[in-house]
Amino acid sequence: MSNFDLVARVFGIVLALAVSELLKGFAKLWRVHHKVEETGGPPVHIGWLVPTLGTLMLLDQVTFWFNFGQIGPHVPTTLFGLAGFMAVIGTYFALSTFVFPADVKLWPDFDAYYFKVRGIVIGGLLAVNAVGFAYELALVLSGVELDAGDDGGGLVAHVMMLLTAIQLVLLLFVTGRRSSLALLLGAIVTTLGGDLPF
C-alpha cells in the first residue's frame, strides 16, 4: 500500500463520518416533519434555511472529495503534513455536527437555530476552502502539474468558486430569512456550476 493509499483511506473514513452526520440530520428533519420525532412541545418550524445549509455543506464535501484526487498525491506523508490534512478533514466533521440541532426540543424554530450557528458553519466552510485553495495554489506555483479533471480547471470553474465565496461571506452578515435563503441557493447553484464541462 502506497502512502497516498493510506492517506486516502483515512480521509475517506473521516469524510464518510461527516457525510453520515449530515444524512442523520436530514433523517431527523424528515422524522420531525412527519411528527414521529418527540419534540416535547408545540410543533417545530423547520423552514428552509437549515435544510438548504445542509445541502450546501454536503455539496461542498463532495466537491472536496473530488479535489482530493488532484491534491491528495501531493500531501507530504510527514507527521506535519498528515496532521494538517487531518485538521482540515476533522473540521469538516465538526462543522457537520453543527448544521442540524442535536436536540429538537431546544429549537422550536430551526430558522433561529440557523442564525445561531451560521457564523460557525459558514465561517468554517470559508476557512476550509481557503486552506484547500491556498494549498492548491502553492502546488501550482511550485511547478506541480495538477490533473484538472473533466472540467479542465477552466475559467468558469474559477469564476463559480469566486462567486460561491462571495455569497458565503455575504451570508455571514445578512439578517433576513429570504435574503439568506436566496444566498444559500445561489451558493448551491455556483458550487454546481463549477463542475460544468468547460
Buried (B, 14 or more C-beta within 10 A) or exposed (E): EEBBEEBBEBBEEBBEBBBEBBEEBBEBBEBBEEEEBEBEEEEBEBBBBBBBBBBBBBBBBBBBBEBBEBBBBBBEEEEEBBEBBBEBBBBBBBBBBBBBBEEBEEBBEBBBBBBEBBEEBBBBBBEBBEBBBEBBEEBEEEEEEBEEBEBEBEEBBEEBBEBBBBBBEBBEEBEEBEEBBBBBBBBBBBBEBBBEEE
